[in-house]
Amino acid sequence: MRSYDELVHEASTADVTGWGFEWLDGRATEERPPWGFAGLLADRLAVADTALDIDTGGGEVIKEASHLPRRMVVTESWPPNAQRTRENLGPRGVEVVETTPDESLPFPDSTFDLVSARHPVMQDWAEVHRVLRPGGHYFAQHVGPVSAFELIEFFLGPLPDDVRRGRNPERESAAAQAAGLTVDTLLTARCRMEFYDVGAIVWILRKCVWWIPDFTVNKYEGKLRALDTQMRAGHAFVAHSTRHLIDAHREL
């Protein structure tokens, strides 16, 4: 294994735009939920007329679909990701709309028969209901509660109970129904994550900036060196991601 400084320097300068994780190949693994979201979404996109993907990242999930609706729109609020999405999806005629967090979706009522999302930042259920056509579906994979908290709390220490209770799938389902949607399916999964070198830790914390908002290599050098020592001894750092699949529809 290369030195601590070499691994950290490489991870500190690597590209973290978009929502792909190929950089971690051979350095970290994450078990996937059993339902196979990208494949299920591709099946729905193939038969939809108009579709919207919210918080699309770099458009990676939509890019995987071999057939897209007549009108395919994606939203993204972080400009570097929006540019990556244009590169990935623009040649296929996908409309890329840059949005502002906490503002309404910039589309008329009843525009889409499918609204999707993989790991949205925070879903506005009233807006989802508004832009869906009657009979249309919201189909998404959300991040669940205490996801990757073994890693987050390694750096930050124990977090308050209200933080640990966030992103609860039952509460999200109730909020969707309160907004007028009917929840047809709600599935949950807990997936094992393993990190094999300190560079993988630095890179994922640069990419998922909300995990450790004040993260810098210098500030957390002691923690990073402790992880480096652990992993050099052959002990991967183990955490768990949580996910839930939601399929809901707007009544006719």
VEXDRENPA-105790 format. One line per 3 residues: for each residue x, y, z of C-alpha. Coordinates in nm, 3 decimals, padded with zeros to 5 digits, m for minus. Last residue first. Example, Ala and Ser with C-alpha at 12.3 -4.5 7.8 and 13.67 -1.06 7.14 Angstrom:
BEGIN
01.367,m00.106,00.714 ~ 01.230,m00.450,00.780
***
This chain:
BEGIN
m05.711,00.994,m01.094 ~ m05.511,00.942,m00.777 ~ m05.148,01.050,m00.764
m04.916,00.753,m00.725 ~ m04.652,00.622,m00.488 ~ m04.357,00.384,m00.522
m04.095,00.431,m00.252 ~ m03.775,00.231,m00.215 ~ m03.578,00.272,00.105
m03.205,00.282,00.167 ~ m02.966,00.242,00.458 ~ m02.588,00.246,00.433
m02.376,00.045,00.673 ~ m02.021,00.096,00.795 ~ m01.709,m00.120,00.808
m01.351,00.011,00.811 ~ m01.133,m00.263,00.666 ~ m00.892,m00.437,00.898
m00.574,m00.557,00.729 ~ m00.319,m00.389,00.957 ~ m00.278,m00.118,00.695
m00.650,m00.053,00.739 ~ m00.620,00.016,01.111 ~ m00.312,00.237,01.074
m00.482,00.441,00.801 ~ m00.794,00.477,01.016 ~ m00.585,00.617,01.301
m00.411,00.847,01.053 ~ m00.746,00.977,00.935 ~ m00.867,01.043,01.288
m00.553,01.237,01.375 ~ m00.561,01.429,01.046 ~ m00.917,01.549,01.102
m00.860,01.923,01.082 ~ m00.576,01.892,00.831 ~ m00.764,01.664,00.593
m01.063,01.894,00.593 ~ m01.419,01.810,00.692 ~ m01.640,02.086,00.831
m01.966,01.945,00.692 ~ m01.887,01.582,00.785 ~ m02.165,01.378,00.620
m02.306,01.676,00.429 ~ m01.998,01.687,00.204 ~ m02.072,01.350,00.044
m01.806,01.389,m00.227 ~ m01.523,01.523,m00.012 ~ m01.607,01.270,00.260
m01.609,00.990,00.002 ~ m01.265,01.094,m00.129 ~ m01.101,01.120,00.213
m01.232,00.779,00.320 ~ m01.125,00.610,m00.003 ~ m00.780,00.763,00.035
m00.756,00.610,00.382 ~ m00.755,00.259,00.239 ~ m00.985,m00.044,00.242
m01.333,00.095,00.306 ~ m01.621,m00.151,00.352 ~ m01.995,m00.078,00.325
m02.269,m00.323,00.424 ~ m02.628,m00.253,00.315 ~ m02.943,m00.205,00.522
m03.260,m00.225,00.312 ~ m03.615,m00.092,00.319 ~ m03.923,m00.136,00.100
m04.230,00.089,00.071 ~ m04.480,00.013,m00.206 ~ m04.819,00.155,m00.309
m04.808,00.491,m00.133 ~ m05.109,00.699,m00.233 ~ m05.023,01.065,m00.283
m05.228,01.355,m00.148 ~ m04.966,01.556,00.040 ~ m05.056,01.374,00.363
m04.984,01.049,00.182 ~ m04.632,01.162,00.097 ~ m04.578,01.281,00.454
m04.690,00.942,00.589 ~ m04.446,00.764,00.358 ~ m04.168,00.996,00.471
m04.256,00.922,00.833 ~ m04.246,00.548,00.768 ~ m03.917,00.575,00.581
m03.738,00.770,00.858 ~ m03.502,01.019,00.696 ~ m03.411,01.169,01.036
m03.427,00.966,01.359 ~ m03.050,00.976,01.414 ~ m03.055,01.353,01.387
m03.331,01.379,01.649 ~ m03.139,01.138,01.873 ~ m02.835,01.362,01.885
m02.508,01.248,01.722 ~ m02.240,01.037,01.892 ~ m01.885,01.147,01.796
m01.803,01.362,01.496 ~ m01.532,01.165,01.315 ~ m01.619,00.806,01.409
m01.980,00.928,01.422 ~ m01.984,00.986,01.048 ~ m01.818,00.654,00.971
m02.049,00.440,01.184 ~ m02.332,00.672,01.071 ~ m02.309,00.555,00.712
m02.690,00.583,00.689 ~ m02.845,00.660,01.027 ~ m03.195,00.679,00.871
m03.261,00.602,00.505 ~ m03.134,00.742,00.175 ~ m03.416,00.742,m00.076
m03.482,00.530,m00.384 ~ m03.758,00.669,m00.598 ~ m04.073,00.616,m00.800
m04.341,00.887,m00.800 ~ m04.624,00.773,m01.025 ~ m04.885,00.934,m01.248
m05.257,00.854,m01.225 ~ m05.347,01.223,m01.226 ~ m05.045,01.399,m01.382
m04.759,01.467,m01.146 ~ m04.632,01.823,m01.111 ~ m04.850,01.906,m00.809
m04.803,01.578,m00.622 ~ m04.425,01.608,m00.644 ~ m04.450,01.969,m00.531
m04.659,01.875,m00.228 ~ m04.413,01.598,m00.147 ~ m04.110,01.825,m00.132
m03.831,01.568,m00.114 ~ m03.508,01.643,00.066 ~ m03.165,01.585,m00.091
m03.291,01.324,m00.333 ~ m03.115,00.985,m00.317 ~ m03.230,00.845,m00.649
m03.526,01.036,m00.780 ~ m03.822,00.977,m01.008 ~ m04.132,01.157,m01.133
m04.343,00.975,m01.391 ~ m04.661,01.092,m01.569 ~ m04.529,01.446,m01.583
m04.681,01.791,m01.634 ~ m04.984,01.796,m01.401 ~ m04.923,02.150,m01.273
m04.673,02.364,m01.459 ~ m04.296,02.322,m01.412 ~ m04.028,02.522,m01.229
m04.024,02.300,m00.916 ~ m04.086,02.521,m00.616 ~ m03.789,02.665,m00.428
m03.619,02.506,m00.126 ~ m03.293,02.442,m00.313 ~ m03.251,02.638,m00.638
m03.291,02.455,m00.968 ~ m03.084,02.399,m01.279 ~ m03.293,02.235,m01.551
m03.139,01.980,m01.788 ~ m03.368,01.879,m02.075 ~ m03.270,01.539,m02.219
m03.219,01.529,m02.595 ~ m02.994,01.224,m02.598 ~ m02.680,01.429,m02.670
m02.761,01.640,m02.362 ~ m02.756,01.341,m02.128 ~ m02.399,01.283,m02.014
m02.241,01.617,m02.104 ~ m02.544,01.811,m01.986 ~ m02.543,01.604,m01.667
m02.178,01.688,m01.599 ~ m02.267,02.057,m01.632 ~ m02.554,02.014,m01.387
m02.318,01.836,m01.147 ~ m02.074,02.129,m01.153 ~ m02.370,02.371,m01.109
m02.518,02.207,m00.795 ~ m02.899,02.237,m00.806 ~ m02.992,01.952,m01.042
m03.315,01.883,m01.227 ~ m03.384,01.630,m01.502 ~ m03.635,01.635,m01.787
m03.723,01.359,m02.036 ~ m03.989,01.425,m02.299 ~ m04.070,01.146,m02.544
m03.966,00.905,m02.272 ~ m03.622,00.741,m02.261 ~ m03.507,00.401,m02.382
m03.168,00.242,m02.296 ~ m03.171,00.360,m01.935 ~ m02.821,00.379,m01.785
m02.791,00.751,m01.859 ~ m03.094,00.815,m01.638 ~ m02.905,00.668,m01.343
m02.587,00.866,m01.413 ~ m02.747,01.205,m01.467 ~ m02.456,01.383,m01.299
m02.650,01.430,m00.977 ~ m03.014,01.382,m01.078 ~ m03.163,01.583,m00.795
m03.514,01.517,m00.938 ~ m03.577,01.300,m01.245 ~ m03.882,01.412,m01.445
m04.071,01.202,m01.696 ~ m04.307,01.247,m01.991 ~ m04.453,00.966,m02.203
m04.351,00.673,m01.984 ~ m04.313,00.317,m02.118 ~ m03.933,00.290,m02.137
m03.891,00.515,m01.834 ~ m04.068,00.256,m01.621 ~ m03.839,m00.029,m01.724
m03.532,00.195,m01.675 ~ m03.654,00.275,m01.323 ~ m03.665,m00.093,m01.233
m03.316,m00.148,m01.371 ~ m03.169,00.151,m01.188 ~ m03.340,00.051,m00.861
m03.212,m00.305,m00.833 ~ m03.450,m00.446,m00.567 ~ m03.194,m00.616,m00.342
m03.029,m00.297,m00.215 ~ m02.661,m00.282,m00.316 ~ m02.365,m00.381,m00.098
m02.100,m00.113,m00.090 ~ m01.734,m00.169,m00.163 ~ m01.418,00.036,m00.115
m01.069,00.068,m00.261 ~ m01.081,m00.170,m00.559 ~ m01.326,00.056,m00.742
m01.362,00.375,m00.536 ~ m01.307,00.607,m00.833 ~ m01.605,00.439,m01.002
m01.842,00.612,m00.760 ~ m02.066,00.806,m00.996 ~ m02.288,01.090,m00.876
m02.142,01.382,m01.061 ~ m01.844,01.585,m00.945 ~ m01.582,01.436,m00.711
m01.269,01.469,m00.927 ~ m00.948,01.361,m00.754 ~ m00.724,01.620,m00.584
m00.775,01.528,m00.218 ~ m00.791,01.155,m00.295 ~ m00.448,01.157,m00.459
m00.298,01.369,m00.183 ~ m00.443,01.145,00.088 ~ m00.310,00.824,m00.069
00.035,00.970,m00.127 ~ 00.058,01.116,00.224 ~ m00.048,00.790,00.390
00.212,00.595,00.193 ~ 00.124,00.349,m00.081 ~ 00.000,00.000,00.000
***
